[in-house]
Amino acid sequence: MKRAIWLGLLTMLIAAPSWLAAQEGRGDYDHGQVGIFADYFRFSPTSSNTTNFVGFGARTGFNVSHFTQIEAEMNYDFERNFTSTFNNGVSTQFVTTRVRPLTGLFGPKFQTPGPFKFFVTGKVGFINFTRTNAAVTPGTVGNTISGVGNGGTHLAVYPGAGFEGFWGPFGLRLEAGDEVFFNNGTFNNLKVSFGPQLRF
């Protein structure tokens, strides 16, 4: 009985890559993809002053070839994370913050073929730092977007890399990179995002 179970598991492991490749061949997923994500932004204006922001965003990409995609993304960070270490463990807390970064980026993504992809990306765009006491609502996000271009807006570049896994049209994406912005100097900031994708 144990041999039959092990043989069945081994057969499934061997057959899985072929099955996924067959699913890849049946679907017409060579146009592009859209997705939403949660993001973590480690804002480091100085070496001694760091703020951990969390928020949400969305992205869309259109395929130029099987290996290249042009992407645009925007994210809004509205909460700050405080993490403290005590003798009895670690405590973390999320608090709505007054400073709310809004980031918009555009650029190419270079990826491996298949349902499980490794990719690298390089994007350029802006980061806007808005200060508000208002609650987080669609109107607040809209006001922040309309305020892009004021004194709190800075040029940003973003090199990053990550992984995507697709099951038919649905997938998950994990990405990390360095969001660099320029404001009388160069400021490097860690950015990590994770979320579902839909390809078409």
C-alpha positions as CSV (number, residue, x, y, z in Angstrom):
1,M,0.0,0.0,0.0
2,K,2.8,2.4,0.9
3,R,4.5,1.6,-2.4
4,A,1.4,2.5,-4.3
5,I,1.1,5.9,-2.5
6,W,4.7,6.7,-3.1
7,L,4.4,5.7,-6.8
8,G,1.3,7.9,-7.2
9,L,3.0,10.9,-5.6
10,L,6.1,10.4,-7.8
11,T,4.0,10.1,-10.9
12,M,2.2,13.4,-10.0
13,L,5.5,15.2,-9.4
14,I,6.9,14.0,-12.7
15,A,3.6,14.8,-14.6
16,A,3.0,18.3,-13.1
17,P,5.5,20.2,-15.3
18,S,4.1,18.6,-18.5
19,W,0.5,19.3,-17.3
20,L,1.4,23.0,-16.6
21,A,3.1,23.4,-19.9
22,A,0.0,21.9,-21.6
23,Q,-2.2,24.4,-19.8
24,E,0.1,27.2,-20.9
25,G,-0.3,26.1,-24.5
26,R,-4.1,26.0,-24.4
27,G,-4.7,29.5,-23.2
28,D,-4.1,32.6,-25.2
29,Y,-2.3,34.6,-22.5
30,D,0.1,36.6,-24.7
31,H,-1.5,40.0,-24.6
32,G,-0.8,41.3,-21.1
33,Q,-1.8,41.3,-17.4
34,V,-3.3,43.3,-14.7
35,G,-2.9,43.0,-11.0
36,I,-3.3,44.5,-7.6
37,F,-0.8,44.4,-4.7
38,A,0.0,45.2,-1.1
39,D,3.3,47.0,-0.8
40,Y,5.9,47.8,1.9
41,F,8.0,50.9,1.4
42,R,11.0,51.5,3.7
43,F,11.5,55.2,3.5
44,S,15.0,56.1,4.5
45,P,15.7,59.9,4.1
46,T,18.7,59.6,6.4
47,S,20.7,56.7,7.7
48,S,19.3,57.3,11.2
49,N,15.7,58.0,10.3
50,T,13.6,55.2,8.7
51,T,9.8,55.0,8.3
52,N,8.0,51.8,7.3
53,F,5.0,52.5,5.1
54,V,2.4,50.0,3.9
55,G,-0.4,50.5,1.3
56,F,-1.9,49.2,-1.9
57,G,-1.4,49.6,-5.6
58,A,-2.3,48.3,-9.1
59,R,-0.3,47.6,-12.2
60,T,-0.9,46.7,-15.8
61,G,1.4,45.4,-18.5
62,F,1.3,44.7,-22.2
63,N,3.5,42.1,-23.9
64,V,5.9,43.3,-26.5
65,S,7.2,39.7,-26.9
66,H,7.3,36.5,-24.9
67,F,10.2,37.9,-22.9
68,T,9.4,41.6,-22.7
69,Q,6.5,43.5,-21.2
70,I,5.9,47.3,-20.8
71,E,4.4,48.0,-17.4
72,A,2.8,50.9,-15.5
73,E,2.0,50.9,-11.8
74,M,0.8,53.2,-9.1
75,N,0.7,52.7,-5.3
76,Y,-0.5,54.7,-2.3
77,D,1.0,54.2,1.1
78,F,-1.3,55.4,3.9
79,E,-0.2,53.5,7.0
80,R,2.9,53.4,9.0
81,N,4.2,50.3,10.7
82,F,5.8,50.5,14.2
83,T,7.7,47.3,15.3
84,S,9.1,47.0,18.8
85,T,11.1,44.2,20.4
86,F,10.5,43.3,24.0
87,N,11.8,40.6,26.3
88,N,8.7,38.5,25.7
89,G,8.6,38.9,21.9
90,V,8.0,41.3,19.0
91,S,5.0,43.7,18.8
92,T,3.9,45.4,15.5
93,Q,1.2,48.0,15.0
94,F,-0.2,49.8,11.9
95,V,-1.2,53.4,12.3
96,T,-2.7,55.8,9.6
97,T,0.0,58.4,8.9
98,R,-0.2,62.0,7.9
99,V,2.6,61.7,5.3
100,R,1.3,59.5,2.4
101,P,3.6,58.6,-0.5
102,L,2.1,58.1,-3.9
103,T,4.3,56.5,-6.5
104,G,3.8,56.1,-10.3
105,L,6.3,54.1,-12.3
106,F,6.6,53.0,-16.0
107,G,9.1,50.8,-17.8
108,P,10.0,47.4,-19.2
109,K,9.9,44.0,-17.6
110,F,12.1,41.2,-18.9
111,Q,10.9,37.7,-18.0
112,T,11.6,34.0,-18.5
113,P,8.9,32.0,-20.5
114,G,6.5,29.5,-18.9
115,P,3.9,29.5,-16.2
116,F,6.5,30.2,-13.5
117,K,8.6,33.3,-14.3
118,F,11.6,35.1,-13.0
119,F,11.8,38.7,-14.1
120,V,13.8,41.9,-13.8
121,T,12.4,45.4,-14.3
122,G,13.6,49.0,-14.6
123,K,11.1,51.8,-14.3
124,V,11.1,55.6,-14.1
125,G,8.4,57.9,-12.7
126,F,7.6,60.0,-9.7
127,I,7.1,59.9,-5.9
128,N,4.8,62.4,-4.3
129,F,4.8,63.1,-0.5
130,T,1.4,64.4,0.5
131,R,0.5,65.5,4.1
132,T,-3.1,65.1,5.2
133,N,-5.1,64.3,8.3
134,A,-8.1,63.1,6.3
135,A,-9.4,59.5,6.5
136,V,-8.3,57.1,3.7
137,T,-11.1,57.3,1.1
138,P,-11.3,57.2,-2.7
139,G,-11.6,61.0,-2.6
140,T,-8.4,61.3,-0.6
141,V,-6.5,59.2,-3.1
142,G,-8.0,61.3,-5.9
143,N,-6.9,64.5,-4.3
144,T,-3.4,63.1,-3.8
145,I,-3.2,62.1,-7.5
146,S,-4.4,65.6,-8.6
147,G,-1.7,67.1,-6.4
148,V,1.2,65.4,-8.3
149,G,3.5,68.1,-9.7
150,N,3.6,70.3,-6.6
151,G,6.7,70.8,-4.4
152,G,6.4,67.3,-2.9
153,T,6.9,65.5,-6.2
154,H,10.3,64.0,-7.1
155,L,11.8,62.0,-9.9
156,A,12.0,58.3,-9.0
157,V,13.7,55.3,-10.6
158,Y,13.1,51.7,-9.7
159,P,15.3,48.6,-10.5
160,G,13.7,45.4,-9.2
161,A,13.3,41.7,-9.6
162,G,10.8,39.0,-8.6
163,F,8.9,35.8,-9.3
164,E,5.4,35.1,-10.8
165,G,3.5,31.9,-10.9
166,F,0.4,31.3,-13.0
167,W,-2.3,28.7,-13.0
168,G,-4.1,29.4,-16.3
169,P,-5.0,33.1,-16.3
170,F,-4.6,33.6,-12.5
171,G,-1.3,34.1,-10.7
172,L,0.6,35.5,-7.8
173,R,3.6,37.9,-8.0
174,L,6.3,38.8,-5.5
175,E,8.7,41.6,-6.3
176,A,11.4,43.6,-4.5
177,G,13.6,46.5,-5.5
178,D,15.2,49.8,-4.7
179,E,12.9,52.8,-5.2
180,V,15.4,55.7,-5.7
181,F,14.2,59.3,-5.6
182,F,16.1,62.5,-6.1
183,N,15.7,65.6,-3.8
184,N,18.9,67.5,-3.4
185,G,20.6,64.1,-3.4
186,T,19.9,60.5,-4.0
187,F,17.8,58.5,-1.6
188,N,17.5,54.6,-1.7
189,N,14.5,52.9,-0.3
190,L,13.5,49.3,-0.2
191,K,10.1,48.4,-1.8
192,V,8.4,45.0,-1.7
193,S,5.1,44.1,-3.2
194,F,2.9,41.0,-3.3
195,G,-0.5,40.3,-4.9
196,P,-2.7,38.5,-7.4
197,Q,-2.3,38.9,-11.2
198,L,-4.7,38.2,-14.1
199,R,-3.3,37.6,-17.6
200,F,-5.2,37.8,-20.8
